[in-house]
Amino acid sequence: MQYTISSNQLTVVVDELGAEVISVTKQCQQRIWQNADGKWNGHAPILFPFCGHCRMIFDGTDYGDGFHGFARSLWFTCVEHSDSSVMLQLQHSTQTLEMYPFEFQFRVKYTVAEHCLEIQYIVVNKSATVMPFACGGHESFALLSDVGNYKLLFDKDEQFKFLQHDASGFLNGSVIDCGRGKVLPFPQEYMKDNTIIFHNINSRKVQLVEMQSDRVVAEVCFDGFPNLLLWHPAGSHMVCIEPWQNLPDNAQTVGEFSHKAGVNLLPPDSAVSFTRCVKYH
């Protein structure tokens, strides 16, 4: 089932599968990628209980590896719905316990106000032990022209060093330096279906801006998410701007998930929430 929420400027459609936003329209213009050229059939997947390519090892037991967690491929249940907000919930099951040995409740709440879509993740640990987890977003932005006609404007000065990964998505230890400043033209020579991974950046906000007109297309606010990733299928008119908490594993490193940078450690019978927003201009 799908749920529609709206403000006086935005209409947002959320699917129960993965609690994924599948449409955002403003003034009759679609702002979420709709796979116009067959490059990618996603829209805005939610990443939980980890981001990227990670090995799931808990207390020495190997539960295998995965990519972006399992929440994006499971059905959520709607627990709240109004004209301007919707909350969907995923709970542990025999299926999730085989991949992730913790009892949990994961809620995603979307709220629209004016031109802003607020996204809140609420994680509850129902296990008797500390629960390690991480979450992140993978929102796509439909572009009117080639990605080379756009730039990113950060709210703080950055040293644009990005981590490289291998063909499987694991970090390979290499780092590329793209200079320093607040403005980053899209580094197309490095993208080419690869993901640009910025680790522990200073900024908490980034704007997607048209190069020629300096018009702001969208703004992504991501307090609580230390890593920012960019992904662009070659030749497509879209880009994903992805706030993550954890990073992919290093190709040479195998270790406990709870020891990895960016992973949250949630005590038993407790909850935590993270809120971020996307503003569509």
FIDOGU-944160 format. One record per residue (C-alpha): x, y, z; residue in three letters. Coordinates in nm, 4 decimals. Layout:
# residues N
        X        Y        Z code
        X        Y        Z  Ala
...
# end
This chain:
# residues 281
        X        Y        Z code
   0.0000   0.0000   0.0000  Met
   0.1057   0.3566  -0.0621  Gln
   0.0412   0.6664   0.1483  Tyr
   0.0183   1.0268   0.0319  Thr
   0.1042   1.3272   0.2479  Ile
   0.1122   1.6891   0.1399  Ser
   0.1722   2.0515   0.2305  Ser
   0.0796   2.3605   0.0326  Asn
   0.3915   2.3028  -0.1804  Gln
   0.4796   1.9325  -0.1777  Leu
   0.3007   1.6056  -0.2432  Thr
   0.4879   1.2997  -0.1204  Val
   0.4060   0.9325  -0.1780  Val
   0.5500   0.6652   0.0535  Val
   0.5399   0.2910  -0.0136  Asp
   0.5054   0.0261   0.2590  Glu
   0.7819  -0.1711   0.0868  Leu
   1.0966  -0.0427   0.2519  Gly
   0.9082   0.2643   0.3823  Ala
   1.0509   0.4281   0.0718  Glu
   0.9559   0.7667  -0.0682  Val
   0.8701   0.6946  -0.4297  Ile
   0.7458   1.0365  -0.5413  Ser
   0.7904   1.4016  -0.4480  Val
   0.6145   1.6575  -0.6645  Thr
   0.6284   2.0345  -0.6392  Lys
   0.4256   2.2487  -0.8775  Gln
   0.3517   1.9358  -1.0835  Cys
   0.7236   1.8652  -1.1290  Gln
   0.8597   1.5266  -1.0197  Gln
   1.1660   1.5689  -0.7994  Arg
   1.2457   1.2010  -0.7310  Ile
   1.4102   0.9803  -0.9942  Trp
   1.1577   0.7619  -1.1785  Gln
   1.4024   0.5493  -1.3801  Asn
   1.3365   0.7365  -1.7031  Ala
   1.6272   0.5657  -1.8803  Asp
   1.6409   0.2291  -1.7043  Gly
   1.9617   0.3166  -1.5188  Lys
   1.8251   0.2553  -1.1660  Trp
   1.4822   0.1505  -1.0428  Asn
   1.5188   0.2862  -0.6897  Gly
   1.3888   0.6171  -0.5547  His
   1.4986   0.6840  -0.1965  Ala
   1.5858   0.3591  -0.0132  Pro
   1.6275   0.3552   0.3644  Ile
   1.9491   0.1960   0.4896  Leu
   1.9162  -0.0047   0.8140  Phe
   2.0695  -0.1660   1.0191  Pro
   2.3832  -0.0677   0.8251  Phe
   2.4939   0.1305   0.5219  Cys
   2.7053   0.0106   0.2321  Gly
   2.8775  -0.3267   0.2053  His
   2.9430  -0.4703   0.5524  Cys
   3.0221  -0.8019   0.7151  Arg
   2.7845  -0.8815   1.0008  Met
   2.9900  -1.0343   1.2849  Ile
   2.8467  -1.0294   1.6371  Phe
   3.0282  -1.1857   1.9343  Asp
   3.2437  -1.3830   1.6931  Gly
   2.9518  -1.5284   1.4953  Thr
   2.9510  -1.4465   1.1257  Asp
   2.6035  -1.3701   0.9874  Tyr
   2.7351  -1.3056   0.6385  Gly
   2.7691  -0.9816   0.4482  Asp
   2.5090  -0.7553   0.2969  Gly
   2.4564  -0.4332   0.1108  Phe
   2.2633  -0.1397   0.2618  His
   2.0858  -0.3585   0.5191  Gly
   1.7543  -0.5393   0.4878  Phe
   1.4968  -0.2706   0.5723  Ala
   1.4769  -0.1508   0.2115  Arg
   1.3471  -0.4882   0.0923  Ser
   1.0958  -0.5645   0.3703  Leu
   0.7355  -0.4581   0.4220  Trp
   0.6627  -0.1986   0.6870  Phe
   0.3305  -0.1429   0.8644  Thr
   0.1651   0.1968   0.8868  Cys
   0.1080   0.3023   1.2501  Val
   0.0160   0.6702   1.1962  Glu
  -0.1177   0.8644   0.8990  His
  -0.2469   1.2196   0.8678  Ser
  -0.2679   1.4711   0.5840  Asp
   0.0879   1.5897   0.6465  Ser
   0.2678   1.2935   0.8068  Ser
   0.2980   0.9165   0.8020  Val
   0.4864   0.6741   1.0261  Met
   0.5747   0.3197   0.9222  Leu
   0.7206   0.0448   1.1370  Gln
   0.9381  -0.2624   1.0926  Leu
   0.9886  -0.5172   1.3699  Gln
   1.2243  -0.8089   1.4073  His
   1.1106  -1.1433   1.2708  Ser
   1.2484  -1.4920   1.2217  Thr
   1.3746  -1.3656   0.8859  Gln
   1.5650  -1.0678   1.0283  Thr
   1.7049  -1.2657   1.3228  Leu
   1.8880  -1.4929   1.0795  Glu
   2.0737  -1.1890   0.9442  Met
   2.0831  -0.9643   1.2498  Tyr
   2.0456  -1.1342   1.5920  Pro
   1.8629  -0.8546   1.7735  Phe
   1.5029  -0.7840   1.8607  Glu
   1.4174  -0.4326   1.7499  Phe
   1.1547  -0.1870   1.6373  Gln
   1.2452   0.0519   1.3570  Phe
   1.0093   0.3383   1.2779  Arg
   1.0345   0.5896   0.9961  Val
   0.8259   0.9055   1.0131  Lys
   0.7827   1.1469   0.7219  Tyr
   0.6402   1.4952   0.7775  Thr
   0.5883   1.7694   0.5199  Val
   0.5708   2.1407   0.5962  Ala
   0.5900   2.4017   0.3210  Glu
   0.8752   2.2866   0.0913  His
   1.0470   2.0622   0.3500  Cys
   1.0289   1.6846   0.3883  Leu
   1.1388   1.5843   0.7387  Glu
   1.2643   1.2289   0.7858  Ile
   1.2857   1.0778   1.1337  Gln
   1.4314   0.7366   1.2187  Tyr
   1.3301   0.5917   1.5568  Ile
   1.5179   0.2807   1.6715  Val
   1.4108   0.0761   1.9756  Val
   1.6250  -0.2043   2.1201  Asn
   1.3996  -0.4817   2.2493  Lys
   1.6896  -0.7197   2.3091  Ser
   1.8524  -0.8023   2.6413  Ala
   2.1936  -0.6928   2.5121  Thr
   2.3433  -0.3804   2.3588  Val
   2.2337  -0.3511   1.9946  Met
   2.4762  -0.2116   1.7346  Pro
   2.3186  -0.0462   1.4318  Phe
   2.3581   0.2320   1.1805  Ala
   2.1205   0.3962   0.9371  Cys
   2.1265   0.6276   0.6408  Gly
   1.9451   0.7711   0.3420  Gly
   1.9756   0.7243  -0.0333  His
   1.7522   0.9979  -0.1770  Glu
   1.7628   1.0568  -0.5499  Ser
   1.7225   1.3951  -0.7157  Phe
   1.5895   1.4204  -1.0691  Ala
   1.7893   1.6699  -1.2770  Leu
   1.6765   1.8719  -1.5763  Leu
   2.0086   1.8251  -1.7544  Ser
   2.3481   1.6551  -1.7246  Asp
   2.4968   1.6299  -1.3760  Val
   2.7917   1.8370  -1.4988  Gly
   2.5611   2.1389  -1.5029  Asn
   2.5235   2.1219  -1.1241  Tyr
   2.7421   2.1795  -0.8192  Lys
   2.7225   2.1246  -0.4452  Leu
   2.7448   2.4099  -0.1960  Leu
   2.8450   2.3055   0.1585  Phe
   2.7715   2.5179   0.4650  Asp
   3.1282   2.4846   0.5969  Lys
   3.4734   2.4806   0.4471  Asp
   3.5744   2.1260   0.3496  Glu
   3.8831   1.9345   0.2440  Gln
   3.7289   1.7309  -0.0350  Phe
   3.9031   1.3975   0.0087  Lys
   3.6956   1.0974  -0.0886  Phe
   3.7511   0.7320  -0.0099  Leu
   3.7637   0.4879  -0.2986  Gln
   3.6049   0.1444  -0.3169  His
   3.6520  -0.1707  -0.5192  Asp
   3.4031  -0.3315  -0.7589  Ala
   3.2258  -0.5038  -0.4680  Ser
   3.1763  -0.1809  -0.2749  Gly
   3.4462  -0.2402  -0.0104  Phe
   3.6898   0.0404   0.0687  Leu
   4.0299  -0.0221  -0.0916  Asn
   4.2386   0.2214   0.1123  Gly
   4.2877   0.4789  -0.1646  Ser
   4.1967   0.8451  -0.1182  Val
   4.1525   1.1135  -0.3862  Ile
   4.1916   1.4825  -0.3010  Asp
   3.9575   1.7178  -0.4893  Cys
   4.0762   2.0378  -0.3207  Gly
   3.9381   2.2617  -0.0518  Arg
   3.6444   2.5021  -0.0204  Gly
   3.2664   2.5148   0.0092  Lys
   3.1817   2.4563  -0.3578  Val
   3.2239   2.1202  -0.5300  Leu
   3.1487   2.0727  -0.9010  Pro
   3.0466   1.7123  -0.9511  Phe
   3.3694   1.5125  -1.0022  Pro
   3.2391   1.3249  -1.3054  Gln
   3.5791   1.1825  -1.3974  Glu
   3.5700   0.9825  -1.0732  Tyr
   3.2002   0.8964  -1.0564  Met
   3.1310   0.6770  -1.3603  Lys
   2.8905   0.4568  -1.1613  Asp
   3.1242   0.4713  -0.8594  Asn
   3.0214   0.6222  -0.5274  Thr
   3.1977   0.9321  -0.3957  Ile
   3.2508   0.8815  -0.0206  Ile
   3.3271   1.1798   0.2019  Phe
   3.4163   1.0715   0.5564  His
   3.3530   1.2820   0.8683  Asn
   3.2814   1.6065   0.6865  Ile
   3.2344   1.9301   0.8820  Asn
   2.9147   2.0447   0.7116  Ser
   2.5674   1.9557   0.8294  Arg
   2.3958   2.0937   0.5217  Lys
   2.4571   2.0833   0.1465  Val
   2.2726   2.2479  -0.1423  Gln
   2.2288   2.1149  -0.4948  Leu
   2.2752   2.4162  -0.7229  Val
   2.2423   2.4782  -1.0955  Glu
   2.5852   2.5855  -1.2184  Met
   2.4807   2.8523  -1.4713  Gln
   2.1961   3.0227  -1.2863  Ser
   2.3091   2.9592  -0.9267  Asp
   1.9529   2.8477  -0.8554  Arg
   1.9248   2.6194  -0.5519  Val
   1.7383   2.3026  -0.6529  Val
   1.7363   2.1234  -0.3175  Ala
   1.8958   2.1305   0.0238  Glu
   1.9905   1.8270   0.2323  Val
   2.0319   1.8673   0.6102  Cys
   2.1937   1.5709   0.7836  Phe
   2.2863   1.6343   1.1467  Asp
   2.3748   1.3012   1.3110  Gly
   2.5143   1.1524   0.9888  Phe
   2.8932   1.2049   0.9688  Pro
   2.9451   1.0700   0.6167  Asn
   2.8084   1.1987   0.2870  Leu
   2.8048   0.9996  -0.0348  Leu
   2.7275   1.0881  -0.3960  Leu
   2.6193   0.8431  -0.6630  Trp
   2.5302   0.9028  -1.0264  His
   2.4577   0.6339  -1.2883  Pro
   2.6575   0.7305  -1.5956  Ala
   2.4478   0.9134  -1.8538  Gly
   2.1451   0.9602  -1.6303  Ser
   1.9799   1.2866  -1.5292  His
   1.9886   1.2117  -1.1584  Met
   2.2134   1.2101  -0.8569  Val
   2.1804   1.0525  -0.5127  Cys
   2.2939   1.2531  -0.2094  Ile
   2.3287   1.0043   0.0751  Glu
   2.3870   1.0793   0.4454  Pro
   2.5286   0.7675   0.6155  Trp
   2.6326   0.6868   0.9701  Gln
   2.8754   0.3992   0.9109  Asn
   3.1120   0.3390   0.6200  Leu
   3.1550   0.0260   0.4068  Pro
   3.4075  -0.2259   0.5347  Asp
   3.7649  -0.2136   0.4195  Asn
   3.8343  -0.4968   0.1755  Ala
   4.1164  -0.6225   0.3993  Gln
   3.9330  -0.5877   0.7318  Thr
   3.7003  -0.8348   0.8991  Val
   3.5869  -0.7513   1.2497  Gly
   3.2997  -0.7076   1.4910  Glu
   3.0272  -0.4831   1.3539  Phe
   2.9974  -0.3054   1.6886  Ser
   3.3594  -0.1864   1.6641  His
   3.3149  -0.0093   1.3310  Lys
   3.3186   0.3693   1.3028  Ala
   2.9760   0.5312   1.2899  Gly
   2.7942   0.2355   1.4452  Val
   2.5572   0.3247   1.7307  Asn
   2.5475   0.1105   2.0468  Leu
   2.1935   0.1154   2.1851  Leu
   2.1418  -0.0186   2.5406  Pro
   1.8647  -0.2731   2.6099  Pro
   1.5081  -0.1412   2.6420  Asp
   1.6030   0.2025   2.5127  Ser
   1.5338   0.4139   2.2056  Ala
   1.7084   0.6760   1.9977  Val
   1.5988   0.8932   1.7064  Ser
   1.7690   1.0816   1.4246  Phe
   1.5998   1.3548   1.2236  Thr
   1.7071   1.5125   0.8983  Arg
   1.5288   1.6984   0.6204  Cys
   1.5261   1.7625   0.2471  Val
   1.4097   2.1011   0.1212  Lys
   1.2895   2.1261  -0.2374  Tyr
   1.3254   2.4710  -0.3952  His
# end
